[in-house]
Amino acid sequence: MPISAGTPAASELRPCVTMRVTVCFHSWFKDMAGCSRAEETLPPGSTVDTLVARVLVRFPKLADAQRSMLVAVGLEYRGRDCALSDGDEVSIFPPVQGG
Amino acid sequence: MKRHLTITMEPIDEASLLAGRSVSSAAGAVVCFLGMVRGTESGKAITALEYEAFERMVEHQIGLLFDVMGKRWPVESVRLVHRVGLVPVGQPSLWVEVVAPHRAEAFAACQWLIDELKRVAPIWKKPMGAGGR
């Protein structure tokens, strides 16, 4: 079928690509969030900062703890500017106290 | 460098750990550290600490520390045991052993490892009992 004037180009018809990440809460952050895991759907190019902002809206009790919040992507500590990928597991937790 | 890490819910069995010690003829120093649960936390009496760990990450992060330690000091072996779950006052939560040719590097490596563990290993403790939650 010929494309008529006003019909979106093929690239515009592609579904909006999003990525899903799993957020894991540890220690008392788990109590504040009321769960140990949550799924978030983010736009492409999202960073840890994007995710944390989304998490704080969804779990506002964590807002007071955000300055001391530590973030790991997979098993590595990451900063707020770290770019996320689809399928990432992001752990959010308070300062550690081992020993 | 031989390395061994255990995260366990069970009490730390010092006698068994000492029985499993292996020291070559090149080693002249064994430094062993035992971290005990104190009866007070932030000035308040407690009966126990409840430890929680993100175990996969603890294993990974301590593995990285072992890597660095092996490069910085001529350590022959390191063994580290961290207990999780409820640990009563007076019982150990941490046991570390470092074997090296000389005492200076054994002490330094052990001190560094414990300091770094406290900084990066995702383990948390909750005071329980009289002054706890």
gemmi code that builds the backbone of each chain (N, CA, C; Angstrom):
import gemmi

chains = {
    "A": [
        ("MET", (0.851, -1.183, 0.000), (0.000, 0.000, 0.000), (0.890, 1.237, 0.000)),
        ("PRO", (0.671, 2.120, -0.945), (1.518, 3.318, -0.969), (1.309, 4.178, 0.279)),
        ("ILE", (2.382, 4.798, 0.641), (2.291, 5.680, 1.813), (1.731, 7.016, 1.362)),
        ("SER", (0.660, 7.384, 1.940), (0.046, 8.652, 1.561), (0.614, 9.781, 2.421)),
        ("ALA", (0.380, 10.952, 1.964), (0.844, 12.114, 2.728), (0.223, 12.095, 4.113)),
        ("GLY", (1.011, 12.358, 5.103), (0.491, 12.386, 6.470), (0.659, 11.069, 7.193)),
        ("THR", (1.034, 9.993, 6.464), (1.279, 8.712, 7.119), (2.648, 8.748, 7.793)),
        ("PRO", (2.752, 8.290, 9.025), (4.052, 8.316, 9.699), (5.075, 7.454, 8.974)),
        ("ALA", (6.314, 7.877, 8.969), (7.395, 7.085, 8.383), (7.579, 5.818, 9.204)),
        ("ALA", (8.214, 4.818, 8.586), (8.385, 3.522, 9.251), (9.069, 3.664, 10.606)),
        ("SER", (10.092, 4.546, 10.653), (10.830, 4.694, 11.912), (9.931, 5.209, 13.026)),
        ("GLU", (8.954, 5.989, 12.630), (8.051, 6.546, 13.644), (7.031, 5.516, 14.124)),
        ("LEU", (6.873, 4.443, 13.358), (5.907, 3.410, 13.737), (6.504, 2.391, 14.695)),
        ("ARG", (7.843, 2.428, 14.851), (8.474, 1.464, 15.758), (7.965, 1.691, 17.178)),
        ("PRO", (7.730, 0.611, 17.913), (7.278, 0.794, 19.284), (8.347, 1.496, 20.113)),
        ("CYS", (7.909, 2.271, 21.068), (8.849, 2.974, 21.942), (9.625, 1.937, 22.746)),
        ("VAL", (10.927, 1.979, 22.652), (11.750, 0.993, 23.352), (11.938, 1.442, 24.794)),
        ("THR", (11.657, 0.550, 25.692), (11.889, 0.852, 27.104), (12.775, -0.245, 27.693)),
        ("MET", (13.250, -0.017, 28.883), (14.013, -1.082, 29.542), (13.441, -1.323, 30.930)),
        ("ARG", (13.547, -2.572, 31.313), (13.040, -2.949, 32.631), (14.220, -3.273, 33.530)),
        ("VAL", (14.186, -2.741, 34.712), (15.228, -3.072, 35.686), (14.550, -3.539, 36.978)),
        ("THR", (15.265, -4.354, 37.707), (14.777, -4.822, 39.006), (15.501, -4.056, 40.099)),
        ("VAL", (14.733, -3.510, 41.013), (15.316, -2.782, 42.141), (15.223, -3.673, 43.370)),
        ("CYS", (16.347, -3.844, 44.068), (16.369, -4.656, 45.296), (16.710, -3.755, 46.473)),
        ("PHE", (15.919, -3.849, 47.514), (16.163, -3.063, 48.727), (16.765, -3.973, 49.796)),
        ("HIS", (17.732, -3.438, 50.532), (18.362, -4.224, 51.596), (18.302, -3.473, 52.918)),
        ("SER", (18.487, -4.254, 53.995), (18.506, -3.723, 55.359), (17.231, -2.912, 55.618)),
        ("TRP", (17.359, -1.809, 56.362), (16.150, -1.070, 56.741), (15.520, -0.333, 55.570)),
        ("PHE", (16.209, -0.238, 54.449), (15.571, 0.325, 53.249), (14.408, -0.578, 52.813)),
        ("LYS", (14.574, -1.881, 53.072), (13.515, -2.849, 52.739), (12.263, -2.532, 53.570)),
        ("ASP", (12.477, -2.214, 54.851), (11.340, -1.875, 55.718), (10.684, -0.567, 55.265)),
        ("MET", (11.526, 0.408, 54.908), (10.981, 1.699, 54.476), (10.192, 1.564, 53.165)),
        ("ALA", (10.698, 0.710, 52.274), (10.007, 0.526, 50.994), (8.783, -0.383, 51.147)),
        ("GLY", (8.812, -1.240, 52.157), (7.704, -2.175, 52.345), (7.788, -3.393, 51.436)),
        ("CYS", (8.929, -3.561, 50.775), (9.133, -4.735, 49.903), (10.632, -4.895, 49.678)),
        ("SER", (11.015, -6.068, 49.201), (12.440, -6.284, 48.955), (12.803, -6.085, 47.475)),
        ("ARG", (11.806, -6.158, 46.604), (12.092, -6.007, 45.174), (10.977, -5.233, 44.501)),
        ("ALA", (11.328, -4.536, 43.445), (10.322, -3.836, 42.650), (10.828, -3.766, 41.212)),
        ("GLU", (9.919, -3.744, 40.286), (10.282, -3.611, 38.870), (10.036, -2.166, 38.439)),
        ("GLU", (10.927, -1.652, 37.630), (10.732, -0.313, 37.076), (10.955, -0.364, 35.569)),
        ("THR", (10.139, 0.363, 34.853), (10.315, 0.501, 33.412), (10.810, 1.918, 33.138)),
        ("LEU", (11.931, 2.000, 32.443), (12.594, 3.291, 32.243), (12.804, 3.558, 30.758)),
        ("PRO", (12.923, 4.827, 30.405), (13.249, 5.138, 29.008), (14.702, 4.801, 28.711)),
        ("PRO", (15.003, 4.562, 27.442), (16.395, 4.259, 27.085), (17.305, 5.414, 27.498)),
        ("GLY", (18.530, 5.075, 27.856), (19.490, 6.110, 28.259), (19.368, 6.494, 29.714)),
        ("SER", (18.490, 5.837, 30.434), (18.321, 6.185, 31.844), (19.574, 5.839, 32.652)),
        ("THR", (19.774, 6.610, 33.678), (20.919, 6.388, 34.564), (20.420, 5.965, 35.952)),
        ("VAL", (21.378, 5.675, 36.824), (21.035, 5.388, 38.219), (20.242, 6.553, 38.802)),
        ("ASP", (20.640, 7.773, 38.453), (19.956, 8.961, 38.963), (18.472, 8.964, 38.556)),
        ("THR", (18.210, 8.611, 37.303), (16.825, 8.541, 36.820), (16.039, 7.539, 37.649)),
        ("LEU", (16.673, 6.396, 37.862), (16.000, 5.327, 38.610), (15.738, 5.748, 40.059)),
        ("VAL", (16.750, 6.333, 40.687), (16.583, 6.731, 42.092), (15.454, 7.756, 42.213)),
        ("ALA", (15.396, 8.698, 41.280), (14.310, 9.696, 41.315), (12.957, 9.003, 41.221)),
        ("ARG", (12.859, 8.009, 40.344), (11.612, 7.263, 40.164), (11.270, 6.490, 41.445)),
        ("VAL", (12.300, 5.883, 42.038), (12.088, 5.089, 43.258), (11.615, 5.981, 44.415)),
        ("LEU", (12.175, 7.177, 44.500), (11.803, 8.075, 45.606), (10.358, 8.566, 45.479)),
        ("VAL", (9.883, 8.669, 44.252), (8.467, 9.034, 44.054), (7.573, 7.862, 44.461)),
        ("ARG", (8.001, 6.674, 44.077), (7.187, 5.480, 44.358), (7.262, 5.063, 45.830)),
        ("PHE", (8.429, 5.275, 46.435), (8.634, 4.894, 47.850), (9.114, 6.128, 48.625)),
        ("PRO", (8.220, 7.066, 48.892), (8.634, 8.362, 49.464), (9.289, 8.263, 50.841)),
        ("LYS", (9.059, 7.164, 51.555), (9.696, 7.029, 52.879), (11.222, 6.949, 52.759)),
        ("LEU", (11.713, 6.634, 51.585), (13.169, 6.543, 51.395), (13.814, 7.907, 51.167)),
        ("ALA", (13.002, 8.923, 50.970), (13.542, 10.239, 50.601), (14.516, 10.776, 51.643)),
        ("ASP", (14.190, 10.597, 52.913), (15.065, 11.123, 53.968), (16.433, 10.451, 53.978)),
        ("ALA", (16.509, 9.265, 53.401), (17.762, 8.494, 53.449), (18.582, 8.627, 52.172)),
        ("GLN", (18.135, 9.474, 51.260), (18.793, 9.451, 49.953), (20.247, 9.925, 49.982)),
        ("ARG", (20.601, 10.782, 50.960), (21.994, 11.254, 51.006), (22.972, 10.150, 51.378)),
        ("SER", (22.496, 9.201, 52.169), (23.389, 8.118, 52.585), (23.195, 6.866, 51.734)),
        ("MET", (22.329, 6.958, 50.756), (21.975, 5.790, 49.926), (23.164, 5.302, 49.093)),
        ("LEU", (23.402, 4.002, 49.132), (24.416, 3.398, 48.273), (23.708, 2.613, 47.182)),
        ("VAL", (24.332, 2.580, 46.005), (23.704, 1.915, 44.860), (24.709, 0.958, 44.227)),
        ("ALA", (24.239, -0.241, 43.945), (25.058, -1.207, 43.204), (24.275, -1.660, 41.987)),
        ("VAL", (24.963, -1.763, 40.872), (24.367, -2.351, 39.670), (25.030, -3.710, 39.513)),
        ("GLY", (24.215, -4.748, 39.576), (24.801, -6.087, 39.674), (25.485, -6.198, 41.023)),
        ("LEU", (26.781, -6.462, 41.010), (27.524, -6.630, 42.265), (28.560, -5.537, 42.473)),
        ("GLU", (28.469, -4.460, 41.663), (29.453, -3.382, 41.742), (28.802, -2.084, 42.195)),
        ("TYR", (29.510, -1.350, 43.050), (29.033, -0.018, 43.431), (29.070, 0.885, 42.202)),
        ("ARG", (28.032, 1.703, 42.058), (27.973, 2.621, 40.921), (27.502, 3.992, 41.366)),
        ("GLY", (27.962, 5.009, 40.638), (27.552, 6.384, 40.917), (26.241, 6.708, 40.228)),
        ("ARG", (25.737, 7.899, 40.527), (24.430, 8.304, 39.991), (24.445, 8.482, 38.476)),
        ("ASP", (25.627, 8.680, 37.899), (25.663, 8.904, 36.447), (25.823, 7.612, 35.651)),
        ("CYS", (25.817, 6.499, 36.317), (25.992, 5.206, 35.626), (24.789, 4.919, 34.731)),
        ("ALA", (25.048, 4.610, 33.467), (23.970, 4.275, 32.529), (23.469, 2.861, 32.804)),
        ("LEU", (22.159, 2.706, 32.771), (21.562, 1.391, 33.027), (21.232, 0.679, 31.723)),
        ("SER", (21.129, -0.644, 31.817), (20.773, -1.457, 30.659), (19.549, -2.295, 30.998)),
        ("ASP", (18.865, -2.718, 29.949), (17.691, -3.567, 30.142), (18.092, -4.833, 30.908)),
        ("GLY", (17.313, -5.175, 31.903), (17.588, -6.388, 32.673), (18.494, -6.188, 33.869)),
        ("ASP", (19.002, -4.986, 34.053), (19.901, -4.746, 35.205), (19.176, -5.001, 36.524)),
        ("GLU", (19.968, -5.465, 37.492), (19.476, -5.579, 38.863), (20.194, -4.488, 39.661)),
        ("VAL", (19.431, -3.580, 40.205), (20.001, -2.436, 40.914), (19.656, -2.562, 42.393)),
        ("SER", (20.681, -2.608, 43.222), (20.461, -2.725, 44.666), (20.647, -1.373, 45.318)),
        ("ILE", (19.748, -1.075, 46.228), (19.753, 0.210, 46.934), (19.775, -0.091, 48.420)),
        ("PHE", (20.744, 0.493, 49.131), (20.863, 0.135, 50.546), (21.550, 1.241, 51.352)),
        ("PRO", (21.423, 1.173, 52.682), (22.059, 2.168, 53.540), (23.551, 1.858, 53.731)),
        ("PRO", (24.291, 2.752, 54.383), (25.715, 2.491, 54.636), (25.924, 1.124, 55.278)),
        ("VAL", (27.026, 0.477, 54.905), (27.252, -0.898, 55.364), (27.905, -0.884, 56.747)),
        ("GLN", (27.759, -2.000, 57.466), (28.188, -2.064, 58.876), (28.758, -3.431, 59.235)),
        ("GLY", (29.481, -4.034, 58.304), (29.983, -5.381, 58.594), (31.047, -5.410, 59.681)),
        ("GLY", (31.398, -6.607, 60.080), (32.458, -6.788, 61.066), (31.911, -7.021, 62.453)),
    ],
    "B": [
        ("MET", (48.221, -16.915, 46.277), (47.679, -16.745, 47.631), (46.428, -17.604, 47.780)),
        ("LYS", (46.433, -18.432, 48.790), (45.233, -19.223, 49.073), (44.210, -18.331, 49.767)),
        ("ARG", (42.959, -18.499, 49.432), (41.920, -17.634, 49.974), (40.668, -18.433, 50.261)),
        ("HIS", (40.047, -18.070, 51.334), (38.844, -18.811, 51.707), (37.880, -17.861, 52.418)),
        ("LEU", (36.660, -17.797, 51.904), (35.648, -16.917, 52.491), (34.412, -17.741, 52.833)),
        ("THR", (33.893, -17.544, 54.026), (32.670, -18.226, 54.436), (31.708, -17.203, 55.036)),
        ("ILE", (30.484, -17.191, 54.534), (29.404, -16.418, 55.149), (28.458, -17.470, 55.716)),
        ("THR", (28.227, -17.428, 57.014), (27.492, -18.538, 57.617), (26.487, -18.071, 58.671)),
        ("MET", (25.412, -18.821, 58.794), (24.429, -18.584, 59.853), (24.876, -19.285, 61.145)),
        ("GLU", (25.828, -20.184, 61.022), (26.247, -21.007, 62.162), (27.263, -20.256, 63.029)),
        ("PRO", (27.337, -20.616, 64.327), (28.386, -20.029, 65.179), (29.770, -20.304, 64.602)),
        ("ILE", (30.662, -19.340, 64.792), (32.030, -19.513, 64.301), (32.755, -20.494, 65.223)),
        ("ASP", (33.236, -21.565, 64.620), (33.878, -22.636, 65.379), (35.399, -22.454, 65.294)),
        ("GLU", (35.932, -21.729, 66.282), (37.369, -21.422, 66.264), (38.235, -22.674, 66.269)),
        ("ALA", (37.834, -23.628, 67.086), (38.653, -24.844, 67.212), (38.780, -25.542, 65.859)),
        ("SER", (37.675, -25.605, 65.148), (37.688, -26.259, 63.844), (38.537, -25.465, 62.851)),
        ("LEU", (38.436, -24.138, 62.926), (39.227, -23.294, 62.022), (40.715, -23.445, 62.316)),
        ("LEU", (41.064, -23.477, 63.594), (42.479, -23.622, 63.954), (43.003, -24.992, 63.534)),
        ("ALA", (42.136, -26.002, 63.653), (42.543, -27.351, 63.238), (42.786, -27.413, 61.729)),
        ("GLY", (42.121, -26.545, 61.000), (42.279, -26.535, 59.541), (43.377, -25.616, 59.055)),
        ("ARG", (44.137, -25.057, 59.965), (45.201, -24.118, 59.577), (46.301, -24.831, 58.807)),
        ("SER", (46.747, -24.157, 57.738), (47.838, -24.698, 56.938), (48.885, -23.601, 56.760)),
        ("VAL", (50.098, -23.865, 57.231), (51.167, -22.857, 57.177), (52.412, -23.505, 56.594)),
        ("SER", (52.958, -22.911, 55.536), (54.155, -23.488, 54.913), (55.400, -23.101, 55.707)),
        ("SER", (56.515, -23.681, 55.339), (57.774, -23.381, 56.037), (58.280, -21.976, 55.693)),
        ("ALA", (57.716, -21.352, 54.660), (58.127, -19.988, 54.290), (57.425, -18.935, 55.133)),
        ("ALA", (56.378, -19.330, 55.825), (55.586, -18.366, 56.593), (56.127, -18.249, 58.012)),
        ("GLY", (56.309, -16.981, 58.449), (56.793, -16.761, 59.815), (55.784, -16.046, 60.688)),
        ("ALA", (54.598, -15.740, 60.131), (53.615, -14.979, 60.913), (52.201, -15.423, 60.590)),
        ("VAL", (51.434, -15.620, 61.622), (49.996, -15.879, 61.480), (49.289, -14.858, 62.372)),
        ("VAL", (48.515, -13.992, 61.735), (47.727, -13.016, 62.491), (46.269, -13.440, 62.413)),
        ("CYS", (45.663, -13.543, 63.588), (44.276, -13.990, 63.654), (43.461, -12.928, 64.402)),
        ("PHE", (42.333, -12.549, 63.839), (41.482, -11.526, 64.468), (40.095, -12.104, 64.697)),
        ("LEU", (39.549, -11.774, 65.861), (38.205, -12.220, 66.196), (37.385, -10.986, 66.562)),
        ("GLY", (36.334, -10.743, 65.831), (35.443, -9.625, 66.144), (34.267, -10.133, 66.960)),
        ("MET", (34.094, -9.575, 68.153), (33.058, -10.057, 69.079), (31.889, -9.083, 69.139)),
        ("VAL", (30.715, -9.594, 69.452), (29.546, -8.732, 69.662), (29.614, -8.178, 71.088)),
        ("ARG", (29.689, -6.846, 71.159), (29.726, -6.164, 72.467), (28.337, -6.112, 73.086)),
        ("GLY", (28.334, -5.909, 74.401), (27.054, -5.846, 75.114), (26.360, -4.508, 75.039)),
        ("THR", (27.021, -3.531, 74.407), (26.373, -2.230, 74.226), (26.506, -1.785, 72.780)),
        ("GLU", (25.530, -1.035, 72.341), (25.558, -0.469, 70.995), (25.081, 0.978, 71.124)),
        ("SER", (25.914, 1.913, 70.737), (25.598, 3.347, 70.894), (25.232, 3.666, 72.341)),
        ("GLY", (25.969, 3.041, 73.264), (25.776, 3.330, 74.680), (24.602, 2.619, 75.329)),
        ("LYS", (23.866, 1.815, 74.578), (22.701, 1.123, 75.139), (22.960, -0.388, 75.197)),
        ("ALA", (22.430, -0.990, 76.260), (22.624, -2.427, 76.423), (21.848, -3.197, 75.358)),
        ("ILE", (22.479, -4.224, 74.825), (21.816, -5.103, 73.852), (22.078, -6.558, 74.245)),
        ("THR", (21.324, -7.461, 73.627), (21.547, -8.878, 73.886), (22.155, -9.584, 72.669)),
        ("ALA", (22.014, -8.958, 71.507), (22.518, -9.598, 70.293), (22.534, -8.581, 69.151)),
        ("LEU", (23.246, -8.938, 68.106), (23.160, -8.182, 66.850), (22.604, -9.122, 65.796)),
        ("GLU", (21.696, -8.607, 65.010), (21.192, -9.412, 63.902), (21.837, -8.903, 62.617)),
        ("TYR", (22.661, -9.753, 62.011), (23.385, -9.378, 60.795), (22.614, -9.829, 59.559)),
        ("GLU", (22.575, -8.918, 58.587), (21.976, -9.243, 57.285), (23.022, -8.966, 56.215)),
        ("ALA", (23.112, -9.826, 55.242), (24.108, -9.639, 54.180), (23.469, -9.798, 52.807)),
        ("PHE", (23.959, -9.027, 51.871), (23.660, -9.241, 50.448), (24.799, -10.162, 49.983)),
        ("GLU", (24.552, -11.465, 50.155), (25.663, -12.425, 50.124), (26.435, -12.468, 48.811)),
        ("ARG", (25.726, -12.433, 47.700), (26.437, -12.515, 46.412), (27.401, -11.340, 46.262)),
        ("MET", (26.944, -10.179, 46.702), (27.806, -9.004, 46.578), (28.928, -9.026, 47.608)),
        ("VAL", (28.640, -9.529, 48.802), (29.698, -9.663, 49.814), (30.813, -10.555, 49.264)),
        ("GLU", (30.420, -11.680, 48.692), (31.433, -12.606, 48.160), (32.253, -11.940, 47.056)),
        ("HIS", (31.570, -11.200, 46.193), (32.264, -10.532, 45.097), (33.208, -9.447, 45.620)),
        ("GLN", (32.698, -8.605, 46.524), (33.499, -7.484, 47.012), (34.688, -7.966, 47.844)),
        ("ILE", (34.479, -8.976, 48.662), (35.613, -9.483, 49.453), (36.605, -10.196, 48.532)),
        ("GLY", (36.105, -10.826, 47.499), (37.000, -11.424, 46.502), (37.909, -10.360, 45.877)),
        ("LEU", (37.349, -9.189, 45.598), (38.152, -8.087, 45.047), (39.193, -7.622, 46.073)),
        ("LEU", (38.778, -7.590, 47.345), (39.738, -7.198, 48.398), (40.871, -8.207, 48.487)),
        ("PHE", (40.543, -9.473, 48.403), (41.590, -10.505, 48.416), (42.567, -10.283, 47.250)),
        ("ASP", (42.012, -9.933, 46.083), (42.867, -9.681, 44.911), (43.873, -8.573, 45.217)),
        ("VAL", (43.372, -7.480, 45.774), (44.241, -6.324, 46.069), (45.259, -6.692, 47.149)),
        ("MET", (44.785, -7.391, 48.170), (45.665, -7.764, 49.271), (46.833, -8.621, 48.764)),
        ("GLY", (46.515, -9.550, 47.879), (47.546, -10.430, 47.334), (48.588, -9.692, 46.512)),
        ("LYS", (48.189, -8.538, 45.973), (49.141, -7.745, 45.191), (49.969, -6.824, 46.085)),
        ("ARG", (49.376, -6.382, 47.194), (50.075, -5.407, 48.064), (51.015, -6.046, 49.065)),
        ("TRP", (50.682, -7.252, 49.507), (51.504, -7.900, 50.538), (51.789, -9.346, 50.125)),
        ("PRO", (52.920, -9.888, 50.561), (53.254, -11.279, 50.198), (52.504, -12.275, 51.087)),
        ("VAL", (51.202, -12.212, 51.019), (50.383, -13.061, 51.883), (50.322, -14.479, 51.304)),
        ("GLU", (50.547, -15.444, 52.173), (50.495, -16.849, 51.733), (49.051, -17.345, 51.683)),
        ("SER", (48.270, -16.965, 52.700), (46.859, -17.383, 52.702), (46.032, -16.429, 53.545)),
        ("VAL", (44.768, -16.376, 53.212), (43.824, -15.591, 54.007), (42.549, -16.411, 54.133)),
        ("ARG", (42.020, -16.399, 55.340), (40.714, -17.029, 55.581), (39.845, -16.023, 56.318)),
        ("LEU", (38.601, -15.894, 55.878), (37.694, -14.937, 56.511), (36.329, -15.604, 56.686)),
        ("VAL", (35.804, -15.523, 57.895), (34.473, -16.066, 58.183), (33.630, -14.933, 58.757)),
        ("HIS", (32.470, -14.683, 58.179), (31.548, -13.684, 58.741), (30.231, -14.382, 59.032)),
        ("ARG", (29.812, -14.245, 60.279), (28.534, -14.843, 60.653), (27.400, -13.865, 60.352)),
        ("VAL", (26.259, -14.387, 59.915), (25.067, -13.570, 59.715), (23.923, -14.175, 60.524)),
        ("GLY", (22.810, -13.461, 60.563), (21.714, -13.893, 61.419), (21.920, -13.340, 62.813)),
        ("LEU", (21.294, -13.958, 63.787), (21.349, -13.455, 65.163), (22.637, -13.920, 65.851)),
        ("VAL", (23.447, -12.959, 66.294), (24.697, -13.293, 66.987), (24.620, -12.713, 68.409)),
        ("PRO", (24.540, -13.581, 69.417), (24.418, -13.092, 70.794), (25.668, -12.355, 71.265)),
        ("VAL", (25.475, -11.483, 72.243), (26.597, -10.782, 72.873), (27.609, -11.815, 73.381)),
        ("GLY", (28.877, -11.508, 73.174), (29.939, -12.403, 73.648), (30.360, -13.436, 72.628)),
        ("GLN", (29.642, -13.513, 71.520), (30.034, -14.473, 70.476), (30.669, -13.723, 69.306)),
        ("PRO", (31.549, -14.410, 68.581), (32.203, -13.738, 67.454), (31.290, -13.639, 66.218)),
        ("SER", (31.425, -12.499, 65.547), (30.726, -12.327, 64.266), (31.710, -12.383, 63.104)),
        ("LEU", (32.995, -12.195, 63.417), (34.005, -12.140, 62.351), (35.268, -12.851, 62.804)),
        ("TRP", (35.827, -13.623, 61.912), (37.103, -14.308, 62.171), (37.965, -14.138, 60.922)),
        ("VAL", (39.171, -13.649, 61.128), (40.080, -13.432, 59.990), (41.449, -13.995, 60.349)),
        ("GLU", (42.050, -14.674, 59.408), (43.412, -15.192, 59.591), (44.248, -14.837, 58.358)),
        ("VAL", (45.404, -14.251, 58.603), (46.329, -13.915, 57.519), (47.672, -14.563, 57.819)),
        ("VAL", (48.191, -15.300, 56.853), (49.487, -15.971, 56.990), (50.462, -15.321, 56.005)),
        ("ALA", (51.612, -14.903, 56.521), (52.603, -14.213, 55.676), (54.006, -14.532, 56.181)),
        ("PRO", (55.019, -14.191, 55.394), (56.391, -14.487, 55.831), (56.791, -13.751, 57.105)),
        ("HIS", (56.341, -12.478, 57.261), (56.757, -11.676, 58.410), (55.558, -11.003, 59.064)),
        ("ARG", (55.741, -10.640, 60.352), (54.594, -10.112, 61.093), (54.108, -8.762, 60.579)),
        ("ALA", (55.061, -7.918, 60.098), (54.640, -6.575, 59.668), (53.603, -6.661, 58.552)),
        ("GLU", (53.881, -7.496, 57.560), (52.920, -7.577, 56.446), (51.653, -8.333, 56.855)),
        ("ALA", (51.797, -9.286, 57.760), (50.608, -10.021, 58.215), (49.666, -9.094, 58.986)),
        ("PHE", (50.232, -8.285, 59.900), (49.397, -7.326, 60.648), (48.790, -6.294, 59.704)),
        ("ALA", (49.634, -5.741, 58.824), (49.158, -4.676, 57.932), (48.049, -5.190, 57.016)),
        ("ALA", (48.249, -6.367, 56.457), (47.259, -6.919, 55.523), (45.948, -7.219, 56.253)),
        ("CYS", (46.052, -7.757, 57.459), (44.851, -8.105, 58.227), (44.070, -6.836, 58.596)),
        ("GLN", (44.803, -5.829, 59.071), (44.158, -4.560, 59.446), (43.455, -3.936, 58.241)),
        ("TRP", (44.167, -3.917, 57.133), (43.608, -3.325, 55.902), (42.367, -4.081, 55.457)),
        ("LEU", (42.430, -5.392, 55.482), (41.293, -6.205, 55.028), (40.047, -5.920, 55.868)),
        ("ILE", (40.225, -5.839, 57.165), (39.063, -5.598, 58.039), (38.510, -4.184, 57.821)),
        ("ASP", (39.413, -3.216, 57.711), (38.955, -1.839, 57.436), (38.157, -1.783, 56.130)),
        ("GLU", (38.678, -2.424, 55.106), (38.013, -2.392, 53.794), (36.707, -3.170, 53.809)),
        ("LEU", (36.697, -4.282, 54.512), (35.460, -5.066, 54.641), (34.358, -4.194, 55.231)),
        ("LYS", (34.712, -3.448, 56.274), (33.715, -2.590, 56.923), (33.253, -1.469, 55.993)),
        ("ARG", (34.076, -1.140, 55.020), (33.748, -0.048, 54.099), (32.913, -0.525, 52.913)),
        ("VAL", (33.174, -1.726, 52.413), (32.537, -2.116, 51.144), (31.629, -3.348, 51.204)),
        ("ALA", (31.773, -4.196, 52.195), (30.949, -5.422, 52.196), (29.513, -5.074, 52.617)),
        ("PRO", (28.540, -5.369, 51.769), (27.155, -5.018, 52.104), (26.571, -5.944, 53.177)),
        ("ILE", (26.912, -5.600, 54.401), (26.442, -6.321, 55.588), (25.913, -5.251, 56.549)),
        ("TRP", (24.794, -5.552, 57.156), (24.197, -4.589, 58.100), (23.879, -5.306, 59.400)),
        ("LYS", (23.865, -4.516, 60.496), (23.558, -5.133, 61.782), (22.465, -4.337, 62.490)),
        ("LYS", (21.609, -5.076, 63.166), (20.496, -4.461, 63.895), (20.624, -4.880, 65.351)),
        ("PRO", (20.733, -3.906, 66.268), (20.832, -4.274, 67.686), (19.520, -4.851, 68.198)),
        ("MET", (19.623, -5.882, 68.988), (18.436, -6.553, 69.518), (18.524, -6.576, 71.045)),
        ("GLY", (17.374, -6.622, 71.686), (17.351, -6.796, 73.129), (17.007, -5.521, 73.863)),
        ("ALA", (17.492, -5.456, 75.110), (17.073, -4.398, 76.038), (17.110, -3.008, 75.404)),
        ("GLY", (18.278, -2.655, 74.835), (18.381, -1.314, 74.251), (18.226, -1.335, 72.743)),
        ("GLY", (17.905, -2.504, 72.199), (17.788, -2.631, 70.750), (16.364, -2.551, 70.299)),
        ("ARG", (16.131, -3.068, 69.071), (14.782, -2.982, 68.519), (13.965, -4.202, 68.851)),
    ],
}
model = gemmi.Model(1)
for chain_id, residues in chains.items():
    chain = gemmi.Chain(chain_id)
    for i, (resn, *xyz) in enumerate(residues, 1):
        res = gemmi.Residue()
        res.name, res.seqid = resn, gemmi.SeqId(i, " ")
        for name, pos in zip(("N", "CA", "C"), xyz):
            atom = gemmi.Atom()
            atom.name, atom.element = name, gemmi.Element(name[0])
            atom.pos, atom.b_iso = gemmi.Position(*pos), 0.0
            res.add_atom(atom)
        chain.add_residue(res)
    model.add_chain(chain)
structure = gemmi.Structure()
structure.add_model(model)
structure.setup_entities()
